């Protein structure tokens, strides 16, 4: 039985079948039981991924995390033992499990795990090395939910289960065979570093795994570690430590040696259970123990699992969808689950966390959480706007966390991961995310915080060492001098070198987003400057090609141009794919292409030539652009097609890297029927719902009900739209209107309506149009 069929069978039966312990006893389907964490754990089988993706781009890079939403440590079965870049801890195609990992893998990414710890139960002969201790398993004996994971380890006849709290993992290992049994714990350092200590008197193992940077400062210490304390339900009969192939029985400590770890042994009865609880921290072993004591006090495995299920049910319940397509519900609630995995909580239960960018000072977040691991090149597009809609208070804490990093490090970060500057990707999209939250009234800004935003847009670091560390925009001086980044500037101090045209386009958008902040603050001087810089996309547009193109400092364009193939001045794509990245000024781009007719002809050709690639983020706004050009029915058709062909309910059902949930957040918005094309403008472009009824429980206490009879059965075209009793031809929603709640009624059809939403006054914001 395939995972897809298994999950749909479970939903249709109204109960959780497969293994007993993670099983639901209710006959009413919980929303969390629609979630299939296995979606995206195998190489993508979608059309555009197979056509356009390369290497790891063809894998969603998600793993079946058991975790609290935005939890500090996420727990997953482990089929890969390394913390190497672009290697996820788990792949569906692997046949051997070597442990269960407390992971800090950025879900859906191509970065690295860090500060992780693994635990593995063994029966019979002690096998401690990761390369030979693994056990075969079957997907048929595997049950994955957001609140519990269970699998049978065939080689050892062990039934392994795990659940979590915000900072702790809880395990239940049932050993079917009587006799000698073992549990192994190891920090997963690839750097021959780390520490373990056995405290037999308290049935504990503690340790840490030092974190190292990648991208800027690659390989250098990040200034903190992943700390852990593991507490066992049974006394240890024997114990020891190991490194590489050397076992040291009765030794209690080991530090900074290759593949080090610790083991404890038991003499168990048949079907006896050993419980393990592991507290984690980024601050110290003592704080990991405090987290463990606080979060697991008075609760057992079943209670922790029930609590976590309730947490997910409450969060997913903010959006209730109704319709006849059960598979669509699996895709929707799985997408919502993937959307709420990151960024991660970084502070301990008492607020402690290590200072940003290698800071030695222990900071305190006070009465809010401090977040880290922002895949900002991706998540500013739809993930953070989704949080602004559904969990605005949480997103406010995330934005304030970014501003705290700027205060501590002196510069607003670009792509902050592992609590460090990285400049991993291009653009300056922390500004866009903060701009979106600020424009929607989610956060306020002090003058000092505002100055830090302006600093990124107008200044470069005074020293090369600061710049090399990842502080400040890459190639800002060239951008300010020419209004674009010329090809002569190869942008060496960055993981992504060159990519000058893509950088120009993204900086233009970020400048626009910052102009929105300046305008709201009454800073008319900077608002005007930044708004004008928001038009810099025009400086890399080639009228002869109706396409973006590389340009030299003297104004000439690069030769040997082919807009259909990848170029060094484009990020992860082709010039044609990046041509449409002007979310702030679609009207202005339209005029460059000769007006509405020329724009639509060019966009039609783009799609007809198979250039649209959903598996990478720069094109995520493209399907919605027809709303700006008088043909919104084409947006409705494209969105429906992408939802059908680029998302599935099986392990290969995500089109490219999920990138901390952005790919999934796109699906959530598409299913709701509207999308935030231009973050920092409080609008959503309407594409039509894909469920018959959707109910949003907003954080302010209001309820928004969206009715679209027939949508779940393939009626994908809008014939009529009524908002709170008033018919409208406007093909976008205002954020503040939605937050008031009320009722939105769509009349849907299976045939396109070429008259609805086409008038120029019905179209969304564009910079040229609204000046």
C-alpha positions in Angstrom: 0.0 0.0 0.0 1.5 3.4 -1.0 1.8 6.2 1.5 -0.7 8.2 -0.6 -3.3 5.5 -0.4 -2.5 4.8 3.2 -3.1 8.4 4.2 -6.3 8.8 2.1 -7.6 5.5 3.6 -7.0 6.8 7.1 -8.9 10.0 6.3 -11.8 8.3 4.7 -12.1 5.9 7.6 -12.1 8.8 10.0 -9.4 7.3 12.1 -5.7 6.7 12.2 -4.9 3.2 11.1 -1.4 1.7 10.7 0.3 1.3 14.2 -1.6 1.4 17.4 0.3 3.8 19.6 0.2 6.9 17.2 -3.4 5.9 16.3 -6.4 8.1 16.9 -9.4 6.6 18.6 -11.9 9.1 17.5 -14.2 8.5 14.6 -14.2 12.2 13.7 -11.3 13.2 11.5 -9.0 15.7 13.2 -7.4 18.3 10.9 -4.0 17.1 12.0 -4.7 13.7 10.7 -4.9 15.1 7.2 -1.2 16.0 7.4 1.1 13.6 5.7 4.7 14.6 6.7 6.1 12.2 4.0 5.0 14.5 1.2 8.2 15.9 -0.2 10.6 13.4 1.3 11.3 11.8 -2.1 12.6 13.3 -5.4 10.0 15.4 -7.0 7.8 13.8 -9.6 6.2 17.0 -10.8 6.5 18.3 -14.4 8.4 21.5 -14.0 10.9 20.0 -11.5 11.8 17.3 -13.9 12.2 19.9 -16.7 14.0 22.7 -15.0 15.5 21.4 -11.7 19.1 20.5 -11.3 20.6 18.2 -8.6 19.1 18.9 -5.2 16.6 21.3 -6.7 14.7 18.2 -7.7 14.1 17.2 -4.1 11.8 19.1 -1.7 14.4 18.4 1.1 11.7 18.1 3.7 11.8 15.4 6.4 9.0 14.0 8.5 9.5 16.3 11.5 7.7 15.7 14.8 7.8 19.2 16.3 6.0 22.0 18.0 5.2 24.7 15.5 8.3 26.8 15.2 10.0 24.5 17.8 13.6 24.9 18.9 14.5 21.3 18.0 12.7 19.2 15.4 12.8 15.4 15.7 13.1 13.0 12.7 14.1 9.5 11.8 17.7 9.6 10.5 18.8 7.8 7.3 21.8 10.0 6.7 24.3 10.6 9.5 26.1 13.8 8.3 25.6 17.5 8.8 26.9 18.2 5.3 25.4 20.9 3.2 22.4 19.8 1.0 22.1 16.4 2.7 18.9 16.1 4.7 18.7 13.8 7.7 16.0 11.6 6.0 15.1 10.4 2.5 12.1 8.3 1.7 14.2 6.2 -0.8 16.7 5.1 1.9 16.1 1.7 3.5 18.1 1.9 6.7 17.4 4.0 9.8 20.6 4.8 11.9 18.9 6.8 14.6 16.4 9.4 15.6 17.7 13.0 15.4 17.2 16.1 17.3 17.7 18.3 14.2 18.1 21.9 13.3 17.8 21.2 9.6 16.1 24.1 7.8 13.2 22.3 6.3 13.1 22.0 2.6 16.5 23.6 2.1 20.0 23.0 0.7 21.9 24.3 3.7 23.2 22.2 6.6 22.0 20.6 9.8 23.8 21.9 12.9 24.2 21.2 16.6 22.2 18.0 16.2 22.1 14.9 18.4 21.0 11.3 17.6 19.7 8.4 19.6 19.5 4.8 18.5 18.1 1.7 20.3 19.9 -1.6 19.7 19.1 -5.2 20.9 21.7 -8.0 21.1 25.3 -7.3 20.2 26.4 -3.7 20.7 26.9 -1.9 17.3 27.9 1.7 17.9 29.3 3.0 14.6 26.7 4.8 12.6 27.7 3.1 9.4 27.0 -0.4 10.7 24.4 0.1 13.4 21.4 0.9 11.2 18.3 -1.2 10.9 16.2 -2.0 7.9 12.6 -0.8 8.1 9.5 -0.8 6.0 7.3 2.2 5.1 4.4 -0.1 5.9 5.4 -0.1 9.5 6.1 3.6 9.6 3.5 6.1 10.9 4.4 9.8 10.6 2.3 12.6 12.0 3.3 16.1 13.2 2.8 14.9 16.8 4.2 11.4 16.8 6.4 9.2 14.7 6.5 5.4 15.0 8.5 2.7 13.2 9.5 -0.9 13.7 13.3 -1.5 13.5 13.4 -4.9 11.9 17.0 -5.8 12.7 16.5 -5.3 16.4 12.8 -6.0 16.9 12.4 -2.6 18.5 9.2 -0.5 18.2 10.5 3.1 18.3 8.2 6.1 18.9 8.9 9.8 19.5 7.0 12.9 20.3 8.2 16.4 21.4 7.7 19.5 23.4 9.1 22.9 22.3 12.7 22.1 23.3 12.6 18.4 24.2 12.2 15.0 22.5 10.5 12.1 24.2 11.1 8.5 23.2 9.4 5.2 23.9 11.5 2.2 22.8 9.8 -1.2 23.2 12.3 -4.1 22.9 10.5 -7.2 21.8 13.4 -9.5 22.5 14.6 -10.3 26.0 18.2 -9.9 27.0 21.0 -7.4 26.3 19.9 -4.1 24.8 21.5 -0.7 24.3 20.8 2.9 23.6 23.4 5.0 21.8 23.7 8.8 21.8 26.1 10.8 19.7 26.6 14.4 18.7 26.7 14.5 14.9 29.8 16.6 14.4 31.5 16.4 11.1 34.4 18.4 12.5 35.8 15.7 15.0 34.5 17.9 17.8 31.9 17.6 20.5 31.5 16.3 24.0 29.6 13.5 25.9 29.4 12.7 29.6 27.6 9.8 31.3 26.1 10.4 34.8 25.0 6.9 35.9 23.8 8.1 39.3 21.2 10.2 37.7 20.6 8.1 34.6 21.7 10.9 32.3 23.9 11.5 29.3 24.8 15.1 28.4 26.9 16.7 25.7 27.2 19.2 23.0 27.9 19.6 19.2 29.7 22.8 18.2 28.2 24.7 15.4 30.2 25.9 12.4 29.2 28.5 9.7 28.8 28.0 6.0 28.6 30.7 3.3 30.3 33.8 4.7 32.9 32.6 7.2 32.6 29.0 5.9 33.9 26.5 8.4 34.5 29.0 11.2 33.0 28.5 14.7 29.5 30.1 15.0 30.2 30.8 18.6 27.7 28.4 20.2 26.8 24.7 20.3 23.8 22.4 20.3 23.6 21.2 23.9 21.6 18.2 25.2 20.7 16.3 28.3 19.2 12.8 27.9 17.4 11.2 30.9 16.5 7.5 31.0 13.8 5.6 32.8 16.0 2.7 33.6 19.3 2.3 35.6 22.3 1.6 33.5 23.6 -2.0 33.7 26.7 -1.1 31.7 27.9 2.1 30.0 30.8 3.6 28.0 31.9 6.0 25.3 33.3 5.5 21.9 35.1 7.3 19.1 35.4 6.1 15.5 36.1 2.3 16.0 37.4 2.5 19.6 35.0 1.4 22.4 35.9 2.5 26.0 33.7 0.6 28.5 33.1 2.2 31.9 34.5 5.5 30.7 32.2 8.5 31.3 33.6 11.4 29.2 35.0 12.0 25.8 35.7 15.3 24.0 36.8 16.5 20.5 37.4 13.1 18.8 36.0 11.8 15.5 32.5 10.2 15.6 32.3 10.2 19.4 29.3 9.1 21.4 28.1 7.2 24.4 26.1 4.1 25.1 24.2 2.6 27.9 23.1 -1.0 28.3 20.2 -2.9 29.9 19.2 -6.4 30.5 15.5 -6.3 29.6 12.5 -8.6 29.6 10.7 -9.4 26.4 8.5 -6.4 25.3 10.0 -4.2 28.0 9.9 -0.4 27.4 12.6 2.1 28.0 11.6 5.8 28.0 14.1 8.6 27.2 13.6 12.3 27.4 16.1 14.7 25.8 16.3 18.4 26.6 18.1 20.7 24.1 19.5 24.2 24.2 21.8 26.6 22.3 23.1 28.1 25.5 24.5 25.4 27.8 24.0 21.9 29.2 22.5 23.5 32.4 19.9 25.3 30.3 19.2 22.1 28.4 18.5 20.4 31.7 16.3 23.4 32.8 14.3 23.1 29.6 14.0 19.3 30.2 12.8 19.8 33.7 10.4 22.5 32.9 8.8 21.0 29.8 8.5 17.3 30.8 7.7 17.7 34.5 4.6 15.7 35.4 3.9 14.5 31.9 4.5 11.1 30.3 4.9 10.1 26.7 1.2 9.9 26.0 0.4 13.2 27.6 3.2 14.9 25.7 1.8 13.4 22.4 -1.7 14.5 23.3 -0.5 18.0 24.1 1.3 18.3 20.8 -1.6 17.0 18.8 -3.8 19.6 20.5 -1.3 22.3 19.6 -1.3 21.4 15.9 -5.1 21.0 15.9 -5.5 24.4 17.3 -3.1 26.0 14.7 -4.5 24.1 11.7 -8.0 25.0 13.0 -7.4 28.6 12.1 -8.3 27.6 8.6 -11.1 25.0 8.0 -11.8 23.9 4.5 -14.8 22.1 3.2 -15.3 20.2 0.0 -15.6 16.8 -1.6 -11.9 16.3 -2.6 -10.3 14.5 0.3 -6.9 14.4 -1.3 -7.0 18.2 -1.7 -7.4 18.4 2.1 -4.4 16.2 2.6 -2.3 18.5 0.4 -3.7 21.6 2.0 -3.2 20.7 5.7 0.2 19.2 4.9 1.2 22.5 3.2 0.0 24.4 6.3 2.1 22.1 8.5 5.1 22.7 6.4 4.5 26.4 6.5 4.7 26.5 10.3 8.0 24.7 10.9 10.3 27.7 10.6 11.8 30.0 11.7 12.8 28.2 14.9 12.5 29.3 18.5 16.1 29.9 19.6 15.7 30.9 23.3 15.5 28.7 26.4 12.5 28.6 28.5 13.9 31.4 30.7 14.6 33.5 27.6 18.3 32.9 27.4 20.0 32.7 24.0 23.5 33.3 22.6 24.1 36.7 21.1 23.9 37.0 17.4 26.9 36.7 15.1 29.3 35.0 17.5 28.4 37.2 20.4 29.8 35.9 23.6 27.1 37.6 25.7 24.1 35.6 26.7 21.0 37.6 25.8 17.5 37.3 27.1 14.3 37.6 25.0 12.1 38.6 28.0 8.4 37.9 27.5 8.7 36.9 23.9 10.5 34.3 21.8 13.6 35.0 19.8 13.7 33.3 16.4 16.4 32.2 14.1 16.9 30.4 10.8 15.2 32.7 8.3 15.3 31.5 4.7 14.5 35.0 3.8 15.1 34.9 0.0 12.1 32.5 0.0 9.8 33.2 2.9 9.3 36.9 2.5 7.1 36.1 -0.5 4.3 34.1 1.1 5.4 32.5 4.4 5.6 35.7 6.4 2.5 37.2 4.8 0.7 34.0 5.8 1.9 34.5 9.4 0.7 38.1 9.2 -2.7 36.8 8.3 -3.0 33.9 10.7 -0.5 34.4 13.5 0.4 38.1 13.5 1.6 38.2 17.1 4.1 35.4 16.4 5.2 37.1 13.2 5.7 40.3 15.1 8.1 38.5 17.5 9.9 37.1 14.4 10.3 40.6 13.0 11.6 42.0 16.3 14.0 39.1 16.4 15.5 40.2 13.1 15.8 43.8 14.5 17.5 42.4 17.6 20.0 40.7 15.3 20.7 44.1 13.6 21.1 45.8 17.0 23.5 43.1 18.2 25.5 42.8 15.0 25.4 46.4 13.7 23.8 45.5 10.4 20.4 44.1 9.4 21.0 40.5 8.3 20.3 39.3 4.8 19.7 35.6 5.3 20.3 34.9 9.0 20.8 31.2 9.8 22.6 29.3 12.6 22.5 32.7 14.4 25.0 34.2 12.0 25.3 36.5 9.1 25.4 34.5 5.9 24.5 36.5 2.8 23.6 33.1 1.5 21.2 34.3 -1.2 20.8 37.6 -3.0 18.6 40.6 -2.3 17.9 42.3 1.1 14.5 40.8 1.8 14.5 41.2 5.6 13.5 44.7 4.7 10.6 43.4 2.6 9.4 41.1 5.4 9.6 43.9 8.0 8.0 46.3 5.5 5.1 43.9 5.0 4.5 43.6 8.8 4.8 47.3 9.3 2.4 48.2 6.4 -0.2 45.8 7.9 0.2 47.3 11.4 1.7 44.1 12.8 4.7 45.9 14.3 5.9 49.4 15.0 9.5 50.7 14.6 11.6 52.9 16.8 13.8 55.5 15.1 16.9 53.4 15.9 15.3 50.4 14.2 14.3 52.4 11.2 17.9 53.8 10.9 19.2 50.2 10.8 16.9 49.5 7.8 18.1 52.7 6.0 21.7 51.7 6.8 21.4 48.5 4.6 20.0 50.5 1.7 22.5 53.4 1.8 25.8 52.3 3.4 28.5 49.6 3.0 30.7 48.5 5.8 33.8 50.6 6.5 36.1 47.6 6.6 36.5 44.7 4.2 36.5 42.2 7.1 33.0 43.3 8.1 31.8 43.0 4.5 33.5 39.6 4.2 31.6 38.5 7.3 28.3 39.1 5.4 27.3 42.5 6.7 25.7 44.9 4.3 24.3 44.4 0.8 26.5 42.8 -1.8 27.6 45.1 -4.6 25.7 48.1 -3.2 28.3 50.6 -4.4 27.9 49.5 -8.0 24.1 49.5 -7.7 24.1 53.0 -6.3 26.5 54.3 -9.0 24.9 52.8 -12.0 21.3 52.1 -11.0 22.1 48.5 -11.7 24.9 46.1 -11.0 27.1 45.9 -14.1 28.7 42.7 -15.3 32.2 43.9 -14.4 31.2 43.6 -10.7 31.5 39.9 -10.2 30.3 40.1 -6.5 33.1 37.8 -5.2 32.4 38.1 -1.4 29.2 36.0 -1.6 28.3 32.4 -2.0 26.2 33.3 -5.0 28.7 35.2 -7.2 27.8 37.4 -10.2 24.0 37.1 -10.7 24.0 40.9 -11.3 20.7 41.2 -13.1 18.8 39.2 -10.4 20.4 41.3 -7.7 19.4 44.5 -9.4 15.8 43.4 -9.7 15.6 42.2 -6.1 17.3 45.4 -4.7 14.8 47.5 -6.7 12.0 45.6 -5.0 13.5 45.9 -1.5 14.1 49.7 -2.1 10.4 50.0 -3.0 9.4 48.1 0.2 11.6 50.4 2.3 10.0 53.4 0.6 6.7 52.2 1.9 8.1 52.3 5.4 9.6 55.7 4.9 6.3 57.0 3.5 4.3 55.7 6.4 6.8 57.3 8.8 6.5 60.7 7.1 10.1 60.6 5.8 9.3 62.1 2.4 12.9 62.6 1.4 14.0 59.0 1.7 10.6 57.8 0.5 11.1 59.6 -2.8 14.7 58.4 -3.2 13.8 54.8 -2.5 10.6 54.9 -4.7 12.7 56.1 -7.6 15.2 53.3 -6.9 12.2 50.9 -7.1 12.2 51.6 -10.8 15.8 50.4 -11.3 14.5 47.2 -12.9 14.1 49.3 -16.1 17.9 49.6 -16.3 18.4 45.9 -17.0 15.5 45.5 -19.4 16.4 45.0 -23.0 13.6 46.4 -25.3 15.0 44.5 -28.3 14.5 41.2 -26.4 11.5 42.1 -24.3 13.5 40.5 -21.6 15.9 41.3 -18.7 19.6 41.0 -19.9 23.1 41.5 -18.5 24.5 44.9 -18.9 28.0 46.4 -18.8 29.1 49.6 -17.0 29.1 51.5 -20.3 25.4 50.6 -20.9 25.9 48.0 -23.6 24.2 44.6 -23.2 25.9 41.3 -23.1 26.3 39.4 -26.4 25.4 35.8 -27.3 22.0 36.1 -25.6 19.6 33.3 -25.2 16.8 34.1 -22.8 15.8 30.4 -22.6 18.9 29.1 -20.9 20.6 29.8 -17.6 23.0 32.8 -17.5 25.7 33.7 -14.9 24.0 37.0 -14.2 20.7 35.3 -13.3 20.1 33.4 -10.0 19.0 29.8 -10.4 17.1 30.3 -13.6 16.9 31.9 -17.1 16.6 35.6 -18.1 13.1 34.9 -19.3 12.1 33.5 -15.9 13.5 36.5 -14.0 12.0 39.1 -16.5 8.7 38.9 -14.5 10.2 39.7 -11.1 8.9 43.2 -10.8 6.2 42.7 -8.2 6.2 46.4 -7.2 5.5 47.7 -10.7 3.8 45.3 -13.1 2.1 48.2 -14.8 5.6 49.7 -15.5 6.9 46.4 -16.9 3.8 46.2 -19.0 4.6 49.6 -20.6 8.1 48.5 -21.3 6.6 45.6 -23.3 4.5 47.9 -25.4 1.4 48.0 -23.2 -1.2 45.5 -22.2 -1.3 43.6 -25.5 2.4 43.3 -25.8 2.7 42.2 -22.2 0.0 39.5 -22.5 1.5 38.2 -25.8 4.9 38.0 -24.1 3.5 36.3 -21.0 1.5 33.9 -23.2 4.7 33.0 -25.1 6.6 32.5 -21.8 4.1 29.9 -20.6 3.6 28.3 -24.1 7.4 27.8 -24.3 7.4 25.9 -21.0 9.5 28.4 -19.2 7.4 28.6 -16.0 9.2 26.7 -13.2 7.2 26.5 -10.0 10.0 24.7 -8.2 12.0 27.9 -7.5 10.7 31.0 -5.8 11.5 33.9 -8.2 8.6 32.9 -10.4 5.9 32.4 -7.7 4.2 35.7 -8.5 4.1 35.0 -12.3 0.8 33.1 -12.4 -1.0 36.1 -10.8 0.2 38.7 -13.3 -2.7 38.4 -15.7 -4.8 40.2 -13.0 -2.7 43.3 -13.8 -3.1 43.0 -17.6 -6.9 42.6 -18.0 -7.0 38.8 -18.3 -7.6 37.5 -14.8 -9.2 34.3 -16.0 -5.8 33.1 -17.2 -4.5 33.5 -13.6 -7.4 31.4 -12.4 -6.6 28.7 -14.9 -2.8 28.7 -14.2 -3.2 28.6 -10.5 -5.6 25.6 -10.7 -3.2 23.8 -13.1 -0.2 24.4 -10.8 -2.0 23.2 -7.8 -2.9 20.0 -9.7 0.3 19.2 -11.4 3.0 20.6 -9.0 1.6 19.3 -5.7 0.8 15.8 -4.9 -0.2 13.6 -2.0 2.7 11.2 -2.3 6.3 11.3 -1.2 7.4 13.1 -4.5 4.6 15.6 -4.3 6.5 18.9 -3.9 8.0 20.7 -6.8 11.5 21.6 -5.8 13.0 22.7 -2.5 10.2 23.7 0.0 12.6 26.3 1.4 11.4 26.7 5.0 7.8 26.4 3.8 7.6 28.9 1.0 6.6 26.3 -1.6 3.9 25.2 0.8 2.7 28.6 1.8 2.1 29.3 -1.9 -0.2 26.4 -2.0 -2.1 27.5 1.1 -2.7 31.0 -0.4 -3.7 29.5 -3.8 -6.2 27.2 -2.1 -7.6 30.2 -0.2 -8.0 32.0 -3.5 -5.7 35.0 -3.1 -1.9 35.7 -3.0 0.4 38.4 -1.7 2.2 39.3 -5.0 3.9 42.4 -3.5 4.7 42.2 0.2 4.7 45.7 1.8 1.6 46.5 -0.1 -1.4 45.3 2.0 -3.1 43.6 -0.9 -3.8 40.1 -2.1 -4.3 39.3 -5.8 -7.5 37.2 -6.3 -7.3 33.9 -8.1 -10.4 32.1 -6.7 -10.8 29.5 -3.9 -10.4 25.8 -4.4 -12.7 24.6 -1.6 -16.4 25.0 -1.4 -16.2 26.7 2.0 -13.3 28.2 3.9 -13.5 29.5 7.4 -10.6 31.6 8.9 -10.6 32.2 12.6 -8.5 35.4 12.8 -6.3 36.2 15.8 -8.3 39.4 16.5 -11.4 37.3 17.2 -13.1 37.9 13.9 -14.2 35.2 11.5 -13.8 35.4 7.7 -16.0 33.0 5.7 -15.3 32.3 2.0 -18.0 30.5 0.1 -17.3 29.1 -3.4 -19.8 26.3 -4.2 -18.4 23.8 -6.7 -14.8 24.9 -6.4 -13.7 21.6 -5.0 -15.2 19.8 -8.0 -13.3 21.8 -10.6 -15.2 25.1 -11.0 -12.0 27.2 -11.1 -13.3 30.4 -12.8 -14.8 33.4 -11.2 -18.1 34.7 -12.5 -19.1 36.9 -9.6 -17.7 38.1 -6.4 -19.7 39.5 -3.5 -18.0 40.9 -0.4 -20.2 41.4 2.7 -23.2 41.6 0.5 -21.8 44.0 -2.1 -20.8 42.8 -5.5 -17.4 43.9 -6.7 -15.3 43.7 -9.9 -12.1 44.3 -8.0 -9.6 41.5 -8.5 -7.7 42.0 -5.3 -8.4 42.1 -1.6 -7.3 44.7 0.9 -5.6 43.1 4.0 -7.4 45.4 6.5 -10.7 44.5 4.9 -10.1 40.8 5.4 -9.0 41.3 9.0 -12.5 42.8 9.7 -14.0 39.4 9.0 -17.3 38.9 7.3 -18.4 36.8 4.3 -17.0 36.6 0.8 -19.2 34.8 -1.8 -17.7 33.6 -5.0 -19.9 32.3 -7.9 -17.6 29.8 -9.7 -17.8 28.3 -13.1 -16.1 25.6 -15.1 -15.8 28.0 -18.0 -13.7 31.2 -18.1 -15.5 34.5 -17.7 -13.6 37.1 -19.8 -15.5 40.1 -18.4 -15.0 39.8 -14.6 -12.1 41.9 -13.1 -10.7 43.2 -16.3 -11.2 46.9 -16.0 -8.1 49.0 -15.3 -9.6 50.4 -12.0 -10.2 46.8 -10.8 -6.5 45.9 -10.9 -4.0 45.6 -8.0 -1.3 48.2 -7.0 1.5 49.1 -9.3 4.1 51.8 -8.7 3.7 53.5 -12.0 -0.1 53.4 -11.8 -0.3 54.7 -8.2 2.3 57.5 -8.3 
